Amino acid sequence: MSKLILTPNLDKADDVYADLLTAHEGKSKAESDAFNARLILILANHIGDREVLAQALAAADLPQD
């Protein structure tokens, strides 16, 4: 059984966040939403494990502090 990693696991997380912000620069809300949808589908395909994706969907639906 695969398990979703929820502990910090991203190299240079601040740089990745900056890259995400840069990718959205100059885009309208609709364009940003479409970009996010495409990115999610690309990353979901890369993960390729429906069980892990189900765990990620559940984790994303949890209330944030």
PDB file of N, CA, C, O and CB in Angstrom:
ATOM      1  N   MET A   1       0.846  -1.186   0.000  1.00  0.00           N
ATOM      2  CA  MET A   1       0.000   0.000   0.000  1.00  0.00           C
ATOM      3  C   MET A   1       0.886   1.244   0.000  1.00  0.00           C
ATOM      4  O   MET A   1       1.775   1.384   0.841  1.00  0.00           O
ATOM      5  CB  MET A   1      -0.960   0.002   1.226  1.00  0.00           C
ATOM      6  N   SER A   2       0.644   2.116  -0.922  1.00  0.00           N
ATOM      7  CA  SER A   2       1.382   3.376  -0.973  1.00  0.00           C
ATOM      8  C   SER A   2       0.766   4.375  -0.016  1.00  0.00           C
ATOM      9  O   SER A   2      -0.443   4.375   0.214  1.00  0.00           O
ATOM     10  CB  SER A   2       1.402   3.945  -2.403  1.00  0.00           C
ATOM     11  N   LYS A   3       1.605   5.217   0.534  1.00  0.00           N
ATOM     12  CA  LYS A   3       1.121   6.199   1.495  1.00  0.00           C
ATOM     13  C   LYS A   3       1.576   7.586   1.075  1.00  0.00           C
ATOM     14  O   LYS A   3       2.719   7.793   0.669  1.00  0.00           O
ATOM     15  CB  LYS A   3       1.617   5.870   2.919  1.00  0.00           C
ATOM     16  N   LEU A   4       0.659   8.523   1.183  1.00  0.00           N
ATOM     17  CA  LEU A   4       0.953   9.916   0.863  1.00  0.00           C
ATOM     18  C   LEU A   4       1.940  10.482   1.880  1.00  0.00           C
ATOM     19  O   LEU A   4       1.780  10.280   3.084  1.00  0.00           O
ATOM     20  CB  LEU A   4      -0.346  10.759   0.834  1.00  0.00           C
ATOM     21  N   ILE A   5       2.937  11.176   1.407  1.00  0.00           N
ATOM     22  CA  ILE A   5       3.920  11.827   2.285  1.00  0.00           C
ATOM     23  C   ILE A   5       3.390  13.219   2.630  1.00  0.00           C
ATOM     24  O   ILE A   5       3.185  14.046   1.742  1.00  0.00           O
ATOM     25  CB  ILE A   5       5.347  11.913   1.599  1.00  0.00           C
ATOM     26  N   LEU A   6       3.172  13.473   3.911  1.00  0.00           N
ATOM     27  CA  LEU A   6       2.670  14.770   4.355  1.00  0.00           C
ATOM     28  C   LEU A   6       3.700  15.561   5.158  1.00  0.00           C
ATOM     29  O   LEU A   6       3.457  16.709   5.528  1.00  0.00           O
ATOM     30  CB  LEU A   6       1.424  14.577   5.183  1.00  0.00           C
ATOM     31  N   THR A   7       4.840  14.950   5.424  1.00  0.00           N
ATOM     32  CA  THR A   7       5.916  15.669   6.108  1.00  0.00           C
ATOM     33  C   THR A   7       6.749  16.401   5.053  1.00  0.00           C
ATOM     34  O   THR A   7       6.751  16.002   3.888  1.00  0.00           O
ATOM     35  CB  THR A   7       6.811  14.688   6.958  1.00  0.00           C
ATOM     36  N   PRO A   8       7.455  17.460   5.442  1.00  0.00           N
ATOM     37  CA  PRO A   8       8.261  18.196   4.461  1.00  0.00           C
ATOM     38  C   PRO A   8       9.169  17.250   3.671  1.00  0.00           C
ATOM     39  O   PRO A   8       9.924  16.466   4.246  1.00  0.00           O
ATOM     40  CB  PRO A   8       9.108  19.272   5.165  1.00  0.00           C
ATOM     41  N   ASN A   9       9.079  17.341   2.345  1.00  0.00           N
ATOM     42  CA  ASN A   9       9.811  16.415   1.485  1.00  0.00           C
ATOM     43  C   ASN A   9      10.248  17.099   0.190  1.00  0.00           C
ATOM     44  O   ASN A   9      10.537  16.427  -0.800  1.00  0.00           O
ATOM     45  CB  ASN A   9       8.948  15.185   1.169  1.00  0.00           C
ATOM     46  N   LEU A  10      10.297  18.409   0.193  1.00  0.00           N
ATOM     47  CA  LEU A  10      10.564  19.168  -1.019  1.00  0.00           C
ATOM     48  C   LEU A  10      11.884  19.915  -0.875  1.00  0.00           C
ATOM     49  O   LEU A  10      12.059  20.726   0.034  1.00  0.00           O
ATOM     50  CB  LEU A  10       9.412  20.149  -1.317  1.00  0.00           C
ATOM     51  N   ASP A  11      12.801  19.630  -1.781  1.00  0.00           N
ATOM     52  CA  ASP A  11      14.090  20.313  -1.777  1.00  0.00           C
ATOM     53  C   ASP A  11      13.888  21.766  -2.208  1.00  0.00           C
ATOM     54  O   ASP A  11      13.247  22.031  -3.225  1.00  0.00           O
ATOM     55  CB  ASP A  11      15.105  19.592  -2.713  1.00  0.00           C
ATOM     56  N   LYS A  12      14.425  22.686  -1.449  1.00  0.00           N
ATOM     57  CA  LYS A  12      14.335  24.119  -1.751  1.00  0.00           C
ATOM     58  C   LYS A  12      12.882  24.568  -1.934  1.00  0.00           C
ATOM     59  O   LYS A  12      12.519  25.143  -2.961  1.00  0.00           O
ATOM     60  CB  LYS A  12      15.143  24.445  -3.012  1.00  0.00           C
ATOM     61  N   ALA A  13      12.072  24.297  -0.931  1.00  0.00           N
ATOM     62  CA  ALA A  13      10.640  24.601  -0.993  1.00  0.00           C
ATOM     63  C   ALA A  13      10.362  26.069  -1.285  1.00  0.00           C
ATOM     64  O   ALA A  13       9.427  26.379  -2.022  1.00  0.00           O
ATOM     65  CB  ALA A  13       9.975  24.214   0.304  1.00  0.00           C
ATOM     66  N   ASP A  14      11.140  26.966  -0.731  1.00  0.00           N
ATOM     67  CA  ASP A  14      10.931  28.395  -0.989  1.00  0.00           C
ATOM     68  C   ASP A  14      11.145  28.731  -2.459  1.00  0.00           C
ATOM     69  O   ASP A  14      10.432  29.560  -3.025  1.00  0.00           O
ATOM     70  CB  ASP A  14      11.871  29.238  -0.121  1.00  0.00           C
ATOM     71  N   ASP A  15      12.128  28.082  -3.073  1.00  0.00           N
ATOM     72  CA  ASP A  15      12.377  28.306  -4.497  1.00  0.00           C
ATOM     73  C   ASP A  15      11.228  27.760  -5.349  1.00  0.00           C
ATOM     74  O   ASP A  15      10.827  28.380  -6.333  1.00  0.00           O
ATOM     75  CB  ASP A  15      13.704  27.651  -4.916  1.00  0.00           C
ATOM     76  N   VAL A  16      10.710  26.609  -4.967  1.00  0.00           N
ATOM     77  CA  VAL A  16       9.578  26.021  -5.685  1.00  0.00           C
ATOM     78  C   VAL A  16       8.364  26.940  -5.575  1.00  0.00           C
ATOM     79  O   VAL A  16       7.658  27.155  -6.560  1.00  0.00           O
ATOM     80  CB  VAL A  16       9.244  24.610  -5.129  1.00  0.00           C
ATOM     81  N   TYR A  17       8.120  27.481  -4.389  1.00  0.00           N
ATOM     82  CA  TYR A  17       7.003  28.415  -4.199  1.00  0.00           C
ATOM     83  C   TYR A  17       7.192  29.650  -5.083  1.00  0.00           C
ATOM     84  O   TYR A  17       6.243  30.121  -5.711  1.00  0.00           O
ATOM     85  CB  TYR A  17       6.885  28.833  -2.706  1.00  0.00           C
ATOM     86  N   ALA A  18       8.398  30.161  -5.128  1.00  0.00           N
ATOM     87  CA  ALA A  18       8.682  31.321  -5.979  1.00  0.00           C
ATOM     88  C   ALA A  18       8.452  30.982  -7.449  1.00  0.00           C
ATOM     89  O   ALA A  18       7.932  31.806  -8.201  1.00  0.00           O
ATOM     90  CB  ALA A  18      10.128  31.805  -5.767  1.00  0.00           C
ATOM     91  N   ASP A  19       8.832  29.787  -7.855  1.00  0.00           N
ATOM     92  CA  ASP A  19       8.594  29.349  -9.237  1.00  0.00           C
ATOM     93  C   ASP A  19       7.093  29.299  -9.543  1.00  0.00           C
ATOM     94  O   ASP A  19       6.662  29.695 -10.626  1.00  0.00           O
ATOM     95  CB  ASP A  19       9.232  27.961  -9.481  1.00  0.00           C
ATOM     96  N   LEU A  20       6.307  28.813  -8.586  1.00  0.00           N
ATOM     97  CA  LEU A  20       4.846  28.774  -8.773  1.00  0.00           C
ATOM     98  C   LEU A  20       4.271  30.184  -8.918  1.00  0.00           C
ATOM     99  O   LEU A  20       3.431  30.434  -9.783  1.00  0.00           O
ATOM    100  CB  LEU A  20       4.170  28.050  -7.588  1.00  0.00           C
ATOM    101  N   LEU A  21       4.728  31.095  -8.071  1.00  0.00           N
ATOM    102  CA  LEU A  21       4.255  32.472  -8.178  1.00  0.00           C
ATOM    103  C   LEU A  21       4.631  33.079  -9.525  1.00  0.00           C
ATOM    104  O   LEU A  21       3.821  33.762 -10.153  1.00  0.00           O
ATOM    105  CB  LEU A  21       4.827  33.322  -7.039  1.00  0.00           C
ATOM    106  N   THR A  22       5.843  32.833  -9.959  1.00  0.00           N
ATOM    107  CA  THR A  22       6.308  33.344 -11.247  1.00  0.00           C
ATOM    108  C   THR A  22       5.471  32.774 -12.392  1.00  0.00           C
ATOM    109  O   THR A  22       5.154  33.484 -13.346  1.00  0.00           O
ATOM    110  CB  THR A  22       7.794  33.004 -11.454  1.00  0.00           C
ATOM    111  N   ALA A  23       5.121  31.512 -12.298  1.00  0.00           N
ATOM    112  CA  ALA A  23       4.325  30.874 -13.353  1.00  0.00           C
ATOM    113  C   ALA A  23       2.955  31.518 -13.498  1.00  0.00           C
ATOM    114  O   ALA A  23       2.348  31.445 -14.567  1.00  0.00           O
ATOM    115  CB  ALA A  23       4.164  29.387 -13.064  1.00  0.00           C
ATOM    116  N   HIS A  24       2.456  32.153 -12.431  1.00  0.00           N
ATOM    117  CA  HIS A  24       1.132  32.785 -12.457  1.00  0.00           C
ATOM    118  C   HIS A  24       1.182  34.267 -12.832  1.00  0.00           C
ATOM    119  O   HIS A  24       0.142  34.877 -13.078  1.00  0.00           O
ATOM    120  CB  HIS A  24       0.468  32.633 -11.108  1.00  0.00           C
ATOM    121  N   GLU A  25       2.376  34.845 -12.877  1.00  0.00           N
ATOM    122  CA  GLU A  25       2.489  36.276 -13.169  1.00  0.00           C
ATOM    123  C   GLU A  25       1.884  36.610 -14.531  1.00  0.00           C
ATOM    124  O   GLU A  25       2.137  35.927 -15.523  1.00  0.00           O
ATOM    125  CB  GLU A  25       3.960  36.716 -13.124  1.00  0.00           C
ATOM    126  N   GLY A  26       1.084  37.671 -14.559  1.00  0.00           N
ATOM    127  CA  GLY A  26       0.495  38.140 -15.801  1.00  0.00           C
ATOM    128  C   GLY A  26      -0.725  37.371 -16.257  1.00  0.00           C
ATOM    129  O   GLY A  26      -1.314  37.699 -17.287  1.00  0.00           O
ATOM    130  N   LYS A  27      -1.115  36.352 -15.506  1.00  0.00           N
ATOM    131  CA  LYS A  27      -2.284  35.562 -15.865  1.00  0.00           C
ATOM    132  C   LYS A  27      -3.527  36.121 -15.187  1.00  0.00           C
ATOM    133  O   LYS A  27      -3.461  36.629 -14.068  1.00  0.00           O
ATOM    134  CB  LYS A  27      -2.081  34.090 -15.481  1.00  0.00           C
ATOM    135  N   SER A  28      -4.648  36.024 -15.867  1.00  0.00           N
ATOM    136  CA  SER A  28      -5.928  36.383 -15.255  1.00  0.00           C
ATOM    137  C   SER A  28      -6.313  35.262 -14.278  1.00  0.00           C
ATOM    138  O   SER A  28      -5.671  34.212 -14.250  1.00  0.00           O
ATOM    139  CB  SER A  28      -7.050  36.601 -16.352  1.00  0.00           C
ATOM    140  N   LYS A  29      -7.345  35.487 -13.492  1.00  0.00           N
ATOM    141  CA  LYS A  29      -7.835  34.456 -12.561  1.00  0.00           C
ATOM    142  C   LYS A  29      -8.193  33.189 -13.328  1.00  0.00           C
ATOM    143  O   LYS A  29      -7.832  32.089 -12.910  1.00  0.00           O
ATOM    144  CB  LYS A  29      -9.068  34.969 -11.763  1.00  0.00           C
ATOM    145  N   ALA A  30      -8.892  33.333 -14.434  1.00  0.00           N
ATOM    146  CA  ALA A  30      -9.290  32.171 -15.235  1.00  0.00           C
ATOM    147  C   ALA A  30      -8.073  31.436 -15.794  1.00  0.00           C
ATOM    148  O   ALA A  30      -8.031  30.206 -15.796  1.00  0.00           O
ATOM    149  CB  ALA A  30     -10.210  32.606 -16.383  1.00  0.00           C
ATOM    150  N   GLU A  31      -7.093  32.188 -16.264  1.00  0.00           N
ATOM    151  CA  GLU A  31      -5.869  31.561 -16.783  1.00  0.00           C
ATOM    152  C   GLU A  31      -5.099  30.853 -15.670  1.00  0.00           C
ATOM    153  O   GLU A  31      -4.564  29.765 -15.883  1.00  0.00           O
ATOM    154  CB  GLU A  31      -4.970  32.614 -17.456  1.00  0.00           C
ATOM    155  N   SER A  32      -5.040  31.458 -14.493  1.00  0.00           N
ATOM    156  CA  SER A  32      -4.366  30.823 -13.355  1.00  0.00           C
ATOM    157  C   SER A  32      -5.086  29.555 -12.928  1.00  0.00           C
ATOM    158  O   SER A  32      -4.454  28.545 -12.619  1.00  0.00           O
ATOM    159  CB  SER A  32      -4.277  31.793 -12.176  1.00  0.00           C
ATOM    160  N   ASP A  33      -6.412  29.612 -12.912  1.00  0.00           N
ATOM    161  CA  ASP A  33      -7.195  28.424 -12.552  1.00  0.00           C
ATOM    162  C   ASP A  33      -6.956  27.296 -13.558  1.00  0.00           C
ATOM    163  O   ASP A  33      -6.796  26.139 -13.168  1.00  0.00           O
ATOM    164  CB  ASP A  33      -8.703  28.769 -12.483  1.00  0.00           C
ATOM    165  N   ALA A  34      -6.933  27.630 -14.845  1.00  0.00           N
ATOM    166  CA  ALA A  34      -6.687  26.625 -15.879  1.00  0.00           C
ATOM    167  C   ALA A  34      -5.272  26.066 -15.763  1.00  0.00           C
ATOM    168  O   ALA A  34      -5.061  24.864 -15.929  1.00  0.00           O
ATOM    169  CB  ALA A  34      -6.907  27.226 -17.277  1.00  0.00           C
ATOM    170  N   PHE A  35      -4.300  26.939 -15.477  1.00  0.00           N
ATOM    171  CA  PHE A  35      -2.923  26.499 -15.278  1.00  0.00           C
ATOM    172  C   PHE A  35      -2.853  25.518 -14.111  1.00  0.00           C
ATOM    173  O   PHE A  35      -2.232  24.462 -14.220  1.00  0.00           O
ATOM    174  CB  PHE A  35      -1.994  27.707 -15.028  1.00  0.00           C
ATOM    175  N   ASN A  36      -3.494  25.870 -12.992  1.00  0.00           N
ATOM    176  CA  ASN A  36      -3.493  24.988 -11.820  1.00  0.00           C
ATOM    177  C   ASN A  36      -4.118  23.637 -12.146  1.00  0.00           C
ATOM    178  O   ASN A  36      -3.603  22.600 -11.729  1.00  0.00           O
ATOM    179  CB  ASN A  36      -4.245  25.644 -10.655  1.00  0.00           C
ATOM    180  N   ALA A  37      -5.218  23.640 -12.884  1.00  0.00           N
ATOM    181  CA  ALA A  37      -5.874  22.386 -13.249  1.00  0.00           C
ATOM    182  C   ALA A  37      -4.939  21.515 -14.092  1.00  0.00           C
ATOM    183  O   ALA A  37      -4.825  20.312 -13.858  1.00  0.00           O
ATOM    184  CB  ALA A  37      -7.183  22.666 -14.016  1.00  0.00           C
ATOM    185  N   ARG A  38      -4.273  22.129 -15.071  1.00  0.00           N
ATOM    186  CA  ARG A  38      -3.334  21.365 -15.908  1.00  0.00           C
ATOM    187  C   ARG A  38      -2.174  20.828 -15.073  1.00  0.00           C
ATOM    188  O   ARG A  38      -1.764  19.679 -15.239  1.00  0.00           O
ATOM    189  CB  ARG A  38      -2.793  22.244 -17.058  1.00  0.00           C
ATOM    190  N   LEU A  39      -1.648  21.660 -14.178  1.00  0.00           N
ATOM    191  CA  LEU A  39      -0.540  21.238 -13.331  1.00  0.00           C
ATOM    192  C   LEU A  39      -0.945  20.071 -12.437  1.00  0.00           C
ATOM    193  O   LEU A  39      -0.189  19.112 -12.285  1.00  0.00           O
ATOM    194  CB  LEU A  39      -0.048  22.405 -12.480  1.00  0.00           C
ATOM    195  N   ILE A  40      -2.132  20.150 -11.848  1.00  0.00           N
ATOM    196  CA  ILE A  40      -2.621  19.063 -10.993  1.00  0.00           C
ATOM    197  C   ILE A  40      -2.721  17.767 -11.786  1.00  0.00           C
ATOM    198  O   ILE A  40      -2.293  16.714 -11.314  1.00  0.00           O
ATOM    199  CB  ILE A  40      -3.993  19.422 -10.384  1.00  0.00           C
ATOM    200  N   LEU A  41      -3.283  17.838 -12.988  1.00  0.00           N
ATOM    201  CA  LEU A  41      -3.429  16.626 -13.798  1.00  0.00           C
ATOM    202  C   LEU A  41      -2.077  16.066 -14.230  1.00  0.00           C
ATOM    203  O   LEU A  41      -1.904  14.848 -14.266  1.00  0.00           O
ATOM    204  CB  LEU A  41      -4.284  16.916 -15.027  1.00  0.00           C
ATOM    205  N   ILE A  42      -1.125  16.923 -14.555  1.00  0.00           N
ATOM    206  CA  ILE A  42       0.216  16.468 -14.917  1.00  0.00           C
ATOM    207  C   ILE A  42       0.882  15.766 -13.734  1.00  0.00           C
ATOM    208  O   ILE A  42       1.476  14.700 -13.892  1.00  0.00           O
ATOM    209  CB  ILE A  42       1.079  17.654 -15.390  1.00  0.00           C
ATOM    210  N   LEU A  43       0.780  16.373 -12.546  1.00  0.00           N
ATOM    211  CA  LEU A  43       1.398  15.777 -11.359  1.00  0.00           C
ATOM    212  C   LEU A  43       0.673  14.502 -10.934  1.00  0.00           C
ATOM    213  O   LEU A  43       1.312  13.550 -10.485  1.00  0.00           O
ATOM    214  CB  LEU A  43       1.407  16.782 -10.203  1.00  0.00           C
ATOM    215  N   ALA A  44      -0.658  14.473 -11.072  1.00  0.00           N
ATOM    216  CA  ALA A  44      -1.418  13.256 -10.761  1.00  0.00           C
ATOM    217  C   ALA A  44      -0.986  12.122 -11.687  1.00  0.00           C
ATOM    218  O   ALA A  44      -0.825  10.984 -11.247  1.00  0.00           O
ATOM    219  CB  ALA A  44      -2.945  13.509 -10.893  1.00  0.00           C
ATOM    220  N   ASN A  45      -0.802  12.430 -12.958  1.00  0.00           N
ATOM    221  CA  ASN A  45      -0.327  11.422 -13.897  1.00  0.00           C
ATOM    222  C   ASN A  45       1.068  10.935 -13.510  1.00  0.00           C
ATOM    223  O   ASN A  45       1.364   9.743 -13.598  1.00  0.00           O
ATOM    224  CB  ASN A  45      -0.319  11.983 -15.323  1.00  0.00           C
ATOM    225  N   HIS A  46       1.915  11.858 -13.084  1.00  0.00           N
ATOM    226  CA  HIS A  46       3.270  11.484 -12.677  1.00  0.00           C
ATOM    227  C   HIS A  46       3.230  10.548 -11.462  1.00  0.00           C
ATOM    228  O   HIS A  46       3.967   9.564 -11.411  1.00  0.00           O
ATOM    229  CB  HIS A  46       4.104  12.745 -12.355  1.00  0.00           C
ATOM    230  N   ILE A  47       2.373  10.857 -10.491  1.00  0.00           N
ATOM    231  CA  ILE A  47       2.239  10.005  -9.306  1.00  0.00           C
ATOM    232  C   ILE A  47       1.728   8.634  -9.727  1.00  0.00           C
ATOM    233  O   ILE A  47       2.280   7.606  -9.334  1.00  0.00           O
ATOM    234  CB  ILE A  47       1.283  10.648  -8.259  1.00  0.00           C
ATOM    235  N   GLY A  48       0.676   8.630 -10.524  1.00  0.00           N
ATOM    236  CA  GLY A  48       0.191   7.399 -11.117  1.00  0.00           C
ATOM    237  C   GLY A  48      -0.388   6.368 -10.170  1.00  0.00           C
ATOM    238  O   GLY A  48      -0.586   5.221 -10.572  1.00  0.00           O
ATOM    239  N   ASP A  49      -0.661   6.723  -8.954  1.00  0.00           N
ATOM    240  CA  ASP A  49      -1.180   5.783  -7.952  1.00  0.00           C
ATOM    241  C   ASP A  49      -2.500   6.335  -7.424  1.00  0.00           C
ATOM    242  O   ASP A  49      -2.517   7.311  -6.674  1.00  0.00           O
ATOM    243  CB  ASP A  49      -0.148   5.561  -6.778  1.00  0.00           C
ATOM    244  N   ARG A  50      -3.606   5.704  -7.821  1.00  0.00           N
ATOM    245  CA  ARG A  50      -4.922   6.218  -7.455  1.00  0.00           C
ATOM    246  C   ARG A  50      -5.118   6.279  -5.941  1.00  0.00           C
ATOM    247  O   ARG A  50      -5.771   7.193  -5.438  1.00  0.00           O
ATOM    248  CB  ARG A  50      -6.004   5.360  -8.077  1.00  0.00           C
ATOM    249  N   GLU A  51      -4.565   5.324  -5.221  1.00  0.00           N
ATOM    250  CA  GLU A  51      -4.702   5.315  -3.764  1.00  0.00           C
ATOM    251  C   GLU A  51      -4.012   6.534  -3.140  1.00  0.00           C
ATOM    252  O   GLU A  51      -4.566   7.173  -2.245  1.00  0.00           O
ATOM    253  CB  GLU A  51      -4.113   4.014  -3.180  1.00  0.00           C
ATOM    254  N   VAL A  52      -2.824   6.847  -3.606  1.00  0.00           N
ATOM    255  CA  VAL A  52      -2.106   8.022  -3.103  1.00  0.00           C
ATOM    256  C   VAL A  52      -2.870   9.295  -3.468  1.00  0.00           C
ATOM    257  O   VAL A  52      -2.970  10.219  -2.661  1.00  0.00           O
ATOM    258  CB  VAL A  52      -0.661   8.073  -3.676  1.00  0.00           C
ATOM    259  N   LEU A  53      -3.403   9.336  -4.675  1.00  0.00           N
ATOM    260  CA  LEU A  53      -4.180  10.507  -5.092  1.00  0.00           C
ATOM    261  C   LEU A  53      -5.442  10.664  -4.244  1.00  0.00           C
ATOM    262  O   LEU A  53      -5.828  11.786  -3.915  1.00  0.00           O
ATOM    263  CB  LEU A  53      -4.556  10.397  -6.578  1.00  0.00           C
ATOM    264  N   ALA A  54      -6.087   9.555  -3.887  1.00  0.00           N
ATOM    265  CA  ALA A  54      -7.263   9.617  -3.010  1.00  0.00           C
ATOM    266  C   ALA A  54      -6.877  10.176  -1.641  1.00  0.00           C
ATOM    267  O   ALA A  54      -7.625  10.959  -1.054  1.00  0.00           O
ATOM    268  CB  ALA A  54      -7.903   8.213  -2.855  1.00  0.00           C
ATOM    269  N   GLN A  55      -5.717   9.778  -1.136  1.00  0.00           N
ATOM    270  CA  GLN A  55      -5.229  10.309   0.138  1.00  0.00           C
ATOM    271  C   GLN A  55      -4.957  11.807   0.022  1.00  0.00           C
ATOM    272  O   GLN A  55      -5.247  12.564   0.948  1.00  0.00           O
ATOM    273  CB  GLN A  55      -3.950   9.565   0.583  1.00  0.00           C
ATOM    274  N   ALA A  56      -4.405  12.234  -1.103  1.00  0.00           N
ATOM    275  CA  ALA A  56      -4.111  13.644  -1.316  1.00  0.00           C
ATOM    276  C   ALA A  56      -5.414  14.463  -1.398  1.00  0.00           C
ATOM    277  O   ALA A  56      -5.495  15.560  -0.846  1.00  0.00           O
ATOM    278  CB  ALA A  56      -3.273  13.826  -2.603  1.00  0.00           C
ATOM    279  N   LEU A  57      -6.412  13.932  -2.079  1.00  0.00           N
ATOM    280  CA  LEU A  57      -7.711  14.615  -2.156  1.00  0.00           C
ATOM    281  C   LEU A  57      -8.312  14.777  -0.763  1.00  0.00           C
ATOM    282  O   LEU A  57      -8.834  15.840  -0.428  1.00  0.00           O
ATOM    283  CB  LEU A  57      -8.685  13.834  -3.070  1.00  0.00           C
ATOM    284  N   ALA A  58      -8.237  13.739   0.032  1.00  0.00           N
ATOM    285  CA  ALA A  58      -8.772  13.812   1.390  1.00  0.00           C
ATOM    286  C   ALA A  58      -7.981  14.816   2.236  1.00  0.00           C
ATOM    287  O   ALA A  58      -8.572  15.585   2.994  1.00  0.00           O
ATOM    288  CB  ALA A  58      -8.744  12.422   2.050  1.00  0.00           C
ATOM    289  N   ALA A  59      -6.669  14.813   2.112  1.00  0.00           N
ATOM    290  CA  ALA A  59      -5.829  15.740   2.887  1.00  0.00           C
ATOM    291  C   ALA A  59      -6.086  17.185   2.475  1.00  0.00           C
ATOM    292  O   ALA A  59      -6.096  18.081   3.318  1.00  0.00           O
ATOM    293  CB  ALA A  59      -4.337  15.400   2.704  1.00  0.00           C
ATOM    294  N   ALA A  60      -6.293  17.408   1.192  1.00  0.00           N
ATOM    295  CA  ALA A  60      -6.547  18.771   0.692  1.00  0.00           C
ATOM    296  C   ALA A  60      -7.897  19.286   1.148  1.00  0.00           C
ATOM    297  O   ALA A  60      -8.111  20.498   1.182  1.00  0.00           O
ATOM    298  CB  ALA A  60      -6.475  18.806  -0.835  1.00  0.00           C
ATOM    299  N   ASP A  61      -8.806  18.404   1.497  1.00  0.00           N
ATOM    300  CA  ASP A  61     -10.160  18.796   1.909  1.00  0.00           C
ATOM    301  C   ASP A  61     -10.262  19.065   3.409  1.00  0.00           C
ATOM    302  O   ASP A  61     -11.317  19.472   3.896  1.00  0.00           O
ATOM    303  CB  ASP A  61     -11.153  17.714   1.520  1.00  0.00           C
ATOM    304  N   LEU A  62      -9.171  18.839   4.143  1.00  0.00           N
ATOM    305  CA  LEU A  62      -9.170  19.086   5.585  1.00  0.00           C
ATOM    306  C   LEU A  62      -9.135  20.590   5.855  1.00  0.00           C
ATOM    307  O   LEU A  62      -8.528  21.340   5.090  1.00  0.00           O
ATOM    308  CB  LEU A  62      -7.964  18.383   6.262  1.00  0.00           C
ATOM    309  N   PRO A  63      -9.778  21.037   6.930  1.00  0.00           N
ATOM    310  CA  PRO A  63      -9.715  22.461   7.281  1.00  0.00           C
ATOM    311  C   PRO A  63      -8.260  22.859   7.561  1.00  0.00           C
ATOM    312  O   PRO A  63      -7.492  22.093   8.144  1.00  0.00           O
ATOM    313  CB  PRO A  63     -10.617  22.767   8.521  1.00  0.00           C
ATOM    314  N   GLN A  64      -7.906  24.059   7.138  1.00  0.00           N
ATOM    315  CA  GLN A  64      -6.550  24.567   7.371  1.00  0.00           C
ATOM    316  C   GLN A  64      -6.525  25.403   8.650  1.00  0.00           C
ATOM    317  O   GLN A  64      -7.488  26.097   8.974  1.00  0.00           O
ATOM    318  CB  GLN A  64      -6.057  25.411   6.159  1.00  0.00           C
ATOM    319  N   ASP A  65      -5.416  25.322   9.359  1.00  0.00           N
ATOM    320  CA  ASP A  65      -5.267  26.087  10.618  1.00  0.00           C
ATOM    321  C   ASP A  65      -5.195  27.561  10.345  1.00  0.00           C
ATOM    322  O   ASP A  65      -5.070  28.357  11.275  1.00  0.00           O
ATOM    323  CB  ASP A  65      -4.017  25.649  11.385  1.00  0.00           C
TER     324      ASP A  65
END
